[in-house]
Amino acid sequence: MSRSLTDKRAKTARLGPFWRVYPSVNLGGVTWLPANRNASWLNYEAQDDDPDSVLSFYRHAIEWRRTCAPVRHGDFTPVYADRAVLAYRRTIQDGSSCTIWLNMSGKKRRPKALREVASTIVVTNTGRTQLDGCLEPWEALVLSD
């Protein structure tokens, strides 16, 4: 058997979030793999009523996507990329656009291109309302242009 199939990290990475706090039960049955260490907080039951949870962020982002024409139909234009940060703009024919910034690292980032931006925050997973030229660790940030 290949090492990737026997590696515990590879196996547990394939597990989705649990529905309940019970780490050995998923959808009413016993899992074929052990639960991830984050199963006590990364589950539907624990996040359903928490406005600051990952689940609430996804709900908000999905609803926003449904109502944002540039994201649904806009042209894709790369804005910025390095080893940890990716940014792109979506623009539709009437000129409406938004720019999406993603910090894919556990460190705060300060890309020069973001420091020069004067936009309004539309969606973020950090809850902040002011743009300061930085991206928090693991932050997803959508700006209206």
Contacts in CASP RR format, 6 or more apart in sequence:
PFRMAT RR
TARGET T0000
AUTHOR 0000-0000-0000
METHOD contacts of the structure
MODEL  1
MSRSLTDKRAKTARLGPFWRVYPSVNLGGVTWLPANRNASWLNYEAQDDD
PDSVLSFYRHAIEWRRTCAPVRHGDFTPVYADRAVLAYRRTIQDGSSCTI
WLNMSGKKRRPKALREVASTIVVTNTGRTQLDGCLEPWEALVLSD
4 10 0 8 1.000
5 11 0 8 1.000
11 33 0 8 1.000
12 33 0 8 1.000
12 34 0 8 1.000
12 35 0 8 1.000
12 36 0 8 1.000
14 33 0 8 1.000
15 26 0 8 1.000
15 31 0 8 1.000
15 33 0 8 1.000
15 35 0 8 1.000
15 36 0 8 1.000
17 39 0 8 1.000
17 42 0 8 1.000
17 43 0 8 1.000
17 44 0 8 1.000
18 25 0 8 1.000
18 26 0 8 1.000
18 35 0 8 1.000
18 39 0 8 1.000
18 42 0 8 1.000
18 43 0 8 1.000
18 44 0 8 1.000
19 26 0 8 1.000
19 27 0 8 1.000
19 28 0 8 1.000
19 43 0 8 1.000
19 44 0 8 1.000
19 45 0 8 1.000
20 43 0 8 1.000
20 44 0 8 1.000
20 45 0 8 1.000
21 39 0 8 1.000
21 40 0 8 1.000
21 43 0 8 1.000
21 45 0 8 1.000
21 46 0 8 1.000
23 35 0 8 1.000
23 39 0 8 1.000
23 40 0 8 1.000
24 30 0 8 1.000
24 31 0 8 1.000
24 34 0 8 1.000
24 35 0 8 1.000
25 31 0 8 1.000
26 35 0 8 1.000
36 42 0 8 1.000
40 46 0 8 1.000
41 47 0 8 1.000
42 54 0 8 1.000
44 55 0 8 1.000
46 53 0 8 1.000
47 53 0 8 1.000
47 54 0 8 1.000
47 55 0 8 1.000
47 56 0 8 1.000
48 55 0 8 1.000
50 56 0 8 1.000
52 127 0 8 1.000
54 125 0 8 1.000
57 125 0 8 1.000
60 123 0 8 1.000
61 123 0 8 1.000
61 125 0 8 1.000
61 140 0 8 1.000
64 71 0 8 1.000
64 122 0 8 1.000
64 123 0 8 1.000
64 142 0 8 1.000
65 71 0 8 1.000
65 72 0 8 1.000
66 72 0 8 1.000
68 98 0 8 1.000
68 122 0 8 1.000
69 92 0 8 1.000
69 96 0 8 1.000
70 90 0 8 1.000
70 91 0 8 1.000
70 92 0 8 1.000
70 96 0 8 1.000
70 97 0 8 1.000
70 98 0 8 1.000
71 90 0 8 1.000
71 98 0 8 1.000
73 92 0 8 1.000
74 90 0 8 1.000
74 91 0 8 1.000
74 92 0 8 1.000
74 97 0 8 1.000
75 90 0 8 1.000
75 91 0 8 1.000
75 92 0 8 1.000
76 88 0 8 1.000
76 89 0 8 1.000
76 90 0 8 1.000
77 88 0 8 1.000
77 89 0 8 1.000
77 90 0 8 1.000
77 91 0 8 1.000
78 87 0 8 1.000
78 88 0 8 1.000
79 87 0 8 1.000
79 88 0 8 1.000
79 89 0 8 1.000
79 99 0 8 1.000
79 113 0 8 1.000
80 86 0 8 1.000
80 87 0 8 1.000
80 101 0 8 1.000
80 111 0 8 1.000
80 113 0 8 1.000
80 114 0 8 1.000
81 87 0 8 1.000
82 111 0 8 1.000
83 105 0 8 1.000
84 103 0 8 1.000
84 104 0 8 1.000
84 105 0 8 1.000
84 107 0 8 1.000
84 109 0 8 1.000
85 101 0 8 1.000
85 102 0 8 1.000
85 103 0 8 1.000
85 104 0 8 1.000
85 105 0 8 1.000
85 109 0 8 1.000
85 111 0 8 1.000
85 114 0 8 1.000
85 135 0 8 1.000
86 101 0 8 1.000
86 102 0 8 1.000
86 104 0 8 1.000
87 99 0 8 1.000
87 100 0 8 1.000
87 101 0 8 1.000
87 102 0 8 1.000
87 111 0 8 1.000
87 113 0 8 1.000
87 114 0 8 1.000
88 99 0 8 1.000
88 100 0 8 1.000
89 97 0 8 1.000
89 98 0 8 1.000
89 99 0 8 1.000
89 100 0 8 1.000
89 145 0 8 1.000
90 97 0 8 1.000
90 98 0 8 1.000
90 99 0 8 1.000
90 100 0 8 1.000
91 97 0 8 1.000
91 145 0 8 1.000
97 144 0 8 1.000
97 145 0 8 1.000
98 122 0 8 1.000
98 142 0 8 1.000
98 143 0 8 1.000
98 144 0 8 1.000
98 145 0 8 1.000
99 117 0 8 1.000
99 119 0 8 1.000
99 142 0 8 1.000
99 143 0 8 1.000
99 145 0 8 1.000
100 140 0 8 1.000
100 141 0 8 1.000
100 142 0 8 1.000
100 143 0 8 1.000
101 114 0 8 1.000
101 135 0 8 1.000
101 139 0 8 1.000
101 140 0 8 1.000
101 141 0 8 1.000
101 142 0 8 1.000
101 143 0 8 1.000
102 139 0 8 1.000
102 140 0 8 1.000
102 141 0 8 1.000
103 109 0 8 1.000
103 135 0 8 1.000
103 136 0 8 1.000
103 137 0 8 1.000
103 138 0 8 1.000
103 139 0 8 1.000
103 140 0 8 1.000
103 141 0 8 1.000
104 138 0 8 1.000
105 137 0 8 1.000
105 138 0 8 1.000
106 137 0 8 1.000
106 138 0 8 1.000
107 137 0 8 1.000
108 134 0 8 1.000
108 135 0 8 1.000
108 136 0 8 1.000
108 137 0 8 1.000
109 134 0 8 1.000
109 135 0 8 1.000
110 133 0 8 1.000
110 134 0 8 1.000
110 135 0 8 1.000
111 135 0 8 1.000
114 131 0 8 1.000
114 133 0 8 1.000
114 134 0 8 1.000
114 135 0 8 1.000
115 133 0 8 1.000
117 131 0 8 1.000
117 133 0 8 1.000
117 143 0 8 1.000
118 131 0 8 1.000
119 131 0 8 1.000
119 143 0 8 1.000
119 144 0 8 1.000
119 145 0 8 1.000
120 131 0 8 1.000
120 143 0 8 1.000
120 144 0 8 1.000
121 128 0 8 1.000
121 129 0 8 1.000
121 130 0 8 1.000
121 131 0 8 1.000
121 141 0 8 1.000
121 142 0 8 1.000
121 143 0 8 1.000
122 142 0 8 1.000
122 143 0 8 1.000
122 144 0 8 1.000
123 140 0 8 1.000
123 141 0 8 1.000
123 142 0 8 1.000
124 139 0 8 1.000
124 140 0 8 1.000
124 141 0 8 1.000
124 142 0 8 1.000
125 138 0 8 1.000
125 139 0 8 1.000
125 140 0 8 1.000
126 136 0 8 1.000
126 139 0 8 1.000
126 141 0 8 1.000
128 136 0 8 1.000
131 143 0 8 1.000
135 141 0 8 1.000
END
